[in-house]
Amino acid sequence: MARYGNNRAGEQEGSLLIEEAHPGFVEVFFVPGKTQLQLAELSVKKPEQYKTKLLGINAQHGFLEIYPINTLGQLPGFLRPKYNIITSITLVQSEIEIPESEDDVLMLLEGLPAAFIKDFEYGLGLQKDYRFIINAIEEIGGVTKLVLSDEHQEKMGKRIKWLILPLHESETDRHLIGLSG
């Protein structure tokens, strides 16, 4: 797979840091590379000080929460949320394994539905061709999280306004817009 963050020598620029929040739940952070930090005019001495949450993976409750971020050092909003209002996209999955290495995370990302950015150096989220989905949801107002699930809303909780797209409605529609595997 071609990678955005490759430098001229073809080496990966940024990296991932996996931290166990509690048993069965890990958070995955993006750590920008030297070139990205230089473009953002930030210190390159301790890149891990700029770690930014990219994923939350909960095997016990079966969900993968994606935190889309801006990873282009030369642009305003570097390491900030990619979208204006939507802060995360959650995929509820019946079975999900906790990654133990960066390679495990890369394999997990490769399994995302077609509409999703699968290269962490692009900050994840939906591909540009599907940005209209995010734009339409943000126009609703008050929705900060998008949840893609076959489950009912009662299982998800009520502490924040979420829009839940019911994946069980139409496999054909999900396939057409790239939201199924």
C-alpha positions in Angstrom: 0.0 0.0 0.0 1.3 3.5 -0.8 1.8 5.5 2.3 1.3 9.2 2.8 4.0 9.5 5.5 6.9 7.9 3.6 10.0 10.1 3.4 12.2 10.2 0.3 14.0 7.0 1.5 10.6 5.2 1.5 10.6 5.0 5.3 7.4 5.5 7.3 7.3 9.0 8.9 4.9 8.8 11.9 4.3 5.9 14.2 1.7 4.3 16.5 1.8 3.9 20.2 -0.5 1.4 21.9 -1.5 1.9 25.5 -3.7 -0.4 27.6 -6.3 1.8 29.3 -7.7 -1.2 31.2 -8.0 -5.0 30.4 -9.8 -5.5 27.1 -9.5 -1.8 26.1 -6.5 -0.1 24.4 -6.0 3.4 23.0 -3.8 3.8 20.0 -2.0 7.1 19.5 -0.4 8.7 16.5 3.1 10.0 17.1 4.2 12.4 14.3 7.5 12.0 12.6 10.3 14.5 12.4 9.3 16.0 9.0 5.7 16.5 10.1 6.9 18.2 13.3 9.3 20.4 11.4 6.5 21.5 9.0 4.4 22.4 12.0 7.3 24.3 13.5 7.3 22.1 16.6 10.3 20.6 18.5 11.5 17.3 17.1 13.4 16.4 20.3 10.5 14.4 21.9 8.0 13.4 19.3 6.0 11.3 21.8 5.0 14.6 23.6 2.7 15.2 20.6 1.0 11.8 20.7 -2.7 12.2 19.7 -5.4 9.6 20.2 -6.4 7.9 17.0 -8.3 4.8 18.1 -10.1 3.3 21.1 -10.5 -0.5 20.8 -12.8 -2.2 23.3 -12.9 -6.0 22.9 -15.3 -6.4 25.9 -18.0 -4.2 24.4 -17.1 -4.9 20.8 -16.3 -1.5 19.4 -13.6 0.4 17.5 -13.8 4.2 18.0 -11.9 6.2 15.4 -10.8 9.8 16.2 -10.1 11.4 12.8 -7.2 14.0 13.1 -5.3 16.3 10.8 -1.8 14.8 10.3 -0.4 17.3 7.7 2.2 19.3 9.6 2.1 22.2 7.1 -1.6 22.9 7.7 -3.4 24.8 10.5 -5.1 22.4 12.9 -2.2 19.9 12.9 -3.1 17.0 15.3 -6.6 18.5 15.9 -9.9 16.9 14.9 -10.3 16.6 11.2 -14.0 17.5 11.2 -15.7 20.6 12.5 -18.2 18.9 14.8 -17.9 15.1 14.5 -15.1 14.0 16.9 -15.3 10.3 16.5 -16.7 7.5 14.3 -17.5 4.2 16.1 -17.9 0.8 14.5 -19.7 -1.7 16.7 -18.4 -5.1 15.9 -19.3 -8.4 17.6 -15.8 -9.6 17.6 -12.7 -7.5 17.8 -9.2 -8.4 18.9 -6.9 -6.2 20.9 -3.9 -5.3 18.9 -0.5 -5.9 20.5 1.7 -4.3 17.9 1.7 -1.7 15.2 1.4 -4.5 12.6 -1.8 -5.7 14.4 -3.2 -2.2 14.2 -2.4 -2.0 10.5 -4.2 -5.3 9.9 -7.2 -3.9 11.8 -7.2 -0.8 9.7 -7.0 -2.8 6.5 -10.3 -4.5 7.6 -12.2 -1.2 7.7 -15.1 -0.7 5.3 -14.2 0.7 1.8 -15.3 4.3 2.6 -12.7 4.6 5.4 -9.1 5.9 5.2 -7.0 3.0 6.2 -3.6 4.7 6.4 -3.1 6.2 9.9 -0.7 8.8 8.4 -3.8 10.4 6.7 -5.5 10.7 10.1 -8.2 8.1 9.4 -11.9 9.0 9.1 -13.9 8.8 5.8 -12.3 9.2 2.4 -12.9 12.5 0.7 -15.5 11.0 -1.7 -17.6 10.3 1.4 -17.2 13.6 3.2 -20.7 14.5 2.2 -21.9 12.0 4.9 -20.0 14.0 7.6 -21.2 17.3 6.2 -24.8 16.2 6.2 -24.5 14.9 9.8 -22.8 18.1 11.0 -25.7 20.1 9.6 -28.1 18.2 11.9 -26.6 20.0 14.9 -25.7 18.7 18.3 -24.3 15.4 16.9 -20.6 14.8 17.8 -20.3 11.1 17.3 -21.2 8.9 14.4 -21.9 5.2 15.3 -22.2 2.5 12.7 -23.9 -0.4 14.3 -26.3 -3.4 14.0 -27.1 -2.9 17.7 -29.9 -0.9 19.2 -29.3 2.5 20.7 -30.0 1.3 24.2 -26.8 -0.7 24.3 -24.8 2.4 23.2 -25.6 4.7 26.1 -27.1 8.2 26.3 -24.3 10.5 27.7 -23.7 12.3 24.4 -25.7 13.0 21.3 -24.9 10.3 18.8 -26.2 9.5 15.4 -26.5 5.8 14.8 -26.7 4.6 11.3 -28.4 1.2 11.5 -26.3 -1.1 9.4 -29.0 -3.8 9.3 -31.4 -1.7 7.2 -30.0 -2.2 3.7 -26.8 -4.1 2.9 -27.1 -2.9 -0.7 -27.2 0.8 0.4 -24.2 0.2 2.8 -22.3 -1.5 0.0 -23.1 1.3 -2.5 -21.7 4.0 -0.1 -18.7 1.9 1.0 -19.8 1.4 4.6 -19.8 -2.4 4.5 -16.7 -4.6 4.4 
